[in-house]
Amino acid sequence: MARRKPSQLNCLIAVDKPVGCTSHDVVARVRRAVGERRVGHAGTLDPLASGVMVVGIGQATRLLGRITQDTKSYIADIAFGAETNTDDAEGEVVRTAPVGDAVRDTASASELLTSMLGDQMQVPPAFSAISVDGVRSYRRARAGEEVELPARPVHVFAADLIAVSDIDGAPVWTVAFTVSKGTYIRALARDIGRASGSAAHIASLRRTASGTVTLSGCVALDALSPSLVPDDMLDPIGVLGLPTIEVPERYLGDILCGRALSADLVQTAGEPVEADGSVALTCGGQLRALARLEGHRLAMTDVFPQGIGGVRS
């Protein structure tokens, strides 16, 4: 079997996903634009949704599992009066309900949104990418199967009402959400509709932040090329939020061989390193490894032979 060639480009970028394309479409377009096969993303966005999508290229794909743990922020338009099978505007209406006056009242709307804050058990939409016996839930739903997904814990950090408007005679709430990983805004809209005594679905959705990455750090898909400049790359240290040690070049060989280093280097970290905590090791403006502090040594957990670019000094 032929060995995979080392990636020539190793970095994290953020793209502003347009409405109408899938997350897989974004990955495919990035592959073509930068000429690299090893590309992945952190955090799926529905075709109806737009906004921040963090993409890993080359060695940086190995960071994506950590990035998906981050909180996400969104601006959502929630339309009242109808519930759909997908919980958004692309689905078929499965239930309608009258809309009470309280839905049009900003004080009542804000009060209901406040009640949604904190920990809760959320039933994901049937049309989701969750696997059921090895098959994506949305595939089963499209095939006409009855899909009942178990509720799972999520956390809503913020649900701030921006406006109450009227579209085609139906009230629409524009809401800014910040939520934990795994939270479906579509499901929140569904539950908000029911809690109001009516029905609701997502009319539009835009992700404004994924962890520390915001829209201001995004690159347009059409602007991507193999010659990405450092300003186009995300700083992997900032994205991961880890304490960092700038390692002298004489230790690089040990790092690349996976050998543990002396914990004395921790004294040079920009932030305190907790016992058994993770730390990023950089050298020459690249992320070269992630390590864990184990007693009197730094044990390598992830080593990046090509180095991940974008590290800010």
N, C-alpha and C positions, 0 to 999 in steps of 0.2 A: 504494500500500500504506500502510495506517495506521501511524503511528509508535507504538512502544511507549511507554506512559505511564511517567514516572519512578516508581520504587518509593517508596512512602511509608515503608517500613520497610526498613532496610539494616543487617543485623547477622548475627553468628554465634550460634547457640545449640547446646546439646547436649540431646538427648532420650534418655531411657532406653527404648530400643525393647523392646516386650513380645514374648514368644514368640508365634508364630502369624501375625504379619504380615510382609510383605516390606518391603524397603527402599523400594520404590516406594510401598507403602501409607503408610509414614511420611511421605514427601514429600507425598502427596496430602492427608493429614490436616493437615499443617502449612499447606499452601496454603489449605485451607478455614478453618482456625482463625484465621490472621492476615490473610486477605483479600488475599494477594499471589500472583501467578502464578509469579514468578521465584524458585523454590526448588530447591535441590539438596542432595546429601549427599556426604560424604567417607568412603568405605570401606563397601562393601556388607556387610550382615549377613544370613545365611541366615534363613529363617522360624523354624527351630528355635532360633536364637540370640537372646539378649537383650543389653541393655546399651548402652554409650555409642555414640551416633551423632551426629557433628557435622553440623549442617545450616546451610547458607547461605541467607540471604534477601536478595533484591534485589541490590545491588551486591556483597554479600559472597559471592555464588556464584562470583565471579571469583577468590576466594582458595582455593577447594576443591582445585584441582590441586596447590597447594603443601602443603596439609594431608594429602593422601593419602600423602605421602612419609614421614609419621611412623611410629614404632614403635607397635605395638598390644600390649595386655596382656589376658589372658583367664584365666578359671577354667574348666577343662574336666573333665567326667566321661567317662572312657574305659572302655567295657565290653569285656571280653575274651570270646573264644569264638566270635565270628562277625564276618564282614566283610560289608558291604552295598554295593550298587551306587552309593550316594550317599556312602558313608563316614560316615553318621550314622544315627540311629535311625529316620528317616523312610523309608529305602530298603528294598529287598528283600534278604534274605540271599542272598549268592552263594557264600559259602564258610564252613564251620565248621571248627574245629580244637580239639583237646584243649588244656586249660590246665595247664601245668606248675606244680609247687609254687613255683618261683622267682617266678612272677607274684604270688603272695600274700605274698611276703617283702619287707618294706619296704626292707631293705638292697639286695637285688637290683634292686628297682624303681628306687631312687634311682640305682644304678650305671648302669642302662640309660638312664635319662633324662639323666644326665651325658654319656653317649656321643652324645646327639643335639645337643649344644650346638655352636655355631659355624656356619661356612659349610657349605652342602650344596646338592646339586641335588635339587629336589623335583618330582615329577610331580603336577600339579594333578588334582583329582577330575574325572572325565568330566562330572559334573553341576556345572558351574561357569559363571560368566558370561563366560568367555574366548571371544573370537570366533574362529571357524574359517571362513575364506573368507566373512566377513561375517555368519555365523550363530552365535548363542550356542551354546556347547558343550552346555549343558543341553537346548536344543531338539533338537539332533541325538540326544542320548542318549535323550530321552523318545520320539523317533520310532523308536527301535530301532536306530539306526546305531551301528556300532563307532567309538568316539572314542578316539584315541590322542594325547594332548597331549604336546608335548615337555617335558622337564625344564627347570626354570629355577632360577637361583641364589636362595637365600633364606638368612637368618641367624637362628638361634635364640639369643637372648641369655640366656634363663633358662628352665629347666624344673624347677620345684621340686615335689616330691611333698608333698601336704598330707595325704592319707589313702589307705589301702587298705581298702575295704569290700566287702561281699558283698550283691548284689541278685539274688534268685531263683536263688541257687546259683552265680552267676557273679561273679568278682572285678571290681571297678571301682576304677580309680585316679582320684583327684581331684588335678589338677595345675594349678599356676599357670605360665603361659607368658608370656614377652615375646619378640616376634618382629619381624622386619623387615616392611616393606610387601610385599604380594603373597604372604605365607605363609598356606597353608591349614592350620588346626588339624585339620580333618578328615583331610587327607593325613598330617599328623604322627601322628594316632591310628592310621591304617592302617599306617604304616611301623613304629610302635612295636609293634603287634600282630605283625607279621611278624618283627621283630627279636627278639621274645620267644619265637619258635617257635610262636606261636599265631595268632590273628586278633583284630582289634579294630575298634571304631567309636566315634564320638562319641555319648554318651547325652544329654548336655546341654552347653551352651556359653554363657558369659556374658562379654561384653567389659567389662573393668573400667577400661580407659584407652585413649585414642587420643592419642598424644603426651602433652602436659601436661594434657589434659582427662580428668577422672575422674568416677566416678559421682556424687560430691558436687556436681559442677557441672551436673548434668542437671536438666531441667525435665520434668515429667510431660506427656505429650501432651494429656491432658484439661484441663490448666491453661493451655494456650496461648490467647491472644486477640490482637486487633490492638493492644491497649494494653500491649505488653510493656514492663516497667520495666527500667531499666538493670541491676538486679541479676539479671535473667533472661538477659542477654546475656553472651556470652563476651568477654573482652578480646582483640581481634584481635591486639594486639601480643604478648601472652603466648602465644597459640596459635602465631603465626608464629615466635616466638623471634628476632626481628630487633632490632638496635640502632635506637633511635628518636630523631628530632629533632623537637622541638616548634617549629614554624615560626611566626614572627610573621605576623599576619593580612595585613600589607602584601604578603607574597609569595604569597598565596592565588591571586590572579588569574593570576600567572605559572604556578603549578602547574596550575591548571585548563586553561590553554592548552597545557600540555605543554612549557613552556620550561624549559631547564636553569637550575639555581641555582648560585651560587658554592659551591665546596667549603669555604669558610670556615665555613659553617654546621655542618660536621661536628664542629667543636670543641664544639658544644653537645649532642652526642649523649651519651646516658646510658652507652653502651658503645663500645668501639673499633670503628671501621668499617674493614674490610679493603679494600685496593685492589681495584677491580672487584667489591666486595661490595654486597649489597642493604641498604637501610636504609628504615625506615618513616617517613613524614612525617605528623605529626599537627598539627591546628589546631583550637582550640575544642572539645576533647574528642572529636574524630572522626578516624579514619584517612582522609587525603585522597589519599595517593599512596604508591607504592613507587618507589624510585629506586635507581640504581646509581652508585657513585663511579667516575668516569672522569677520572683526572688531576686537573684543577683545577675540575671541575664535577660537579654532581649531575644526572644525566640521568634523566628520568622514564621508567619502564617500565610502570607501571599508574597511571592517574588515576581517582579515584572522585568524579564530579561531585556526587552526593548526600551523600557522606561515609558512612563506616561507623561505627556507634555502638558503645558498650560500652568505649571506651578508658578505662582507669583512670588517674587522675592520680598 
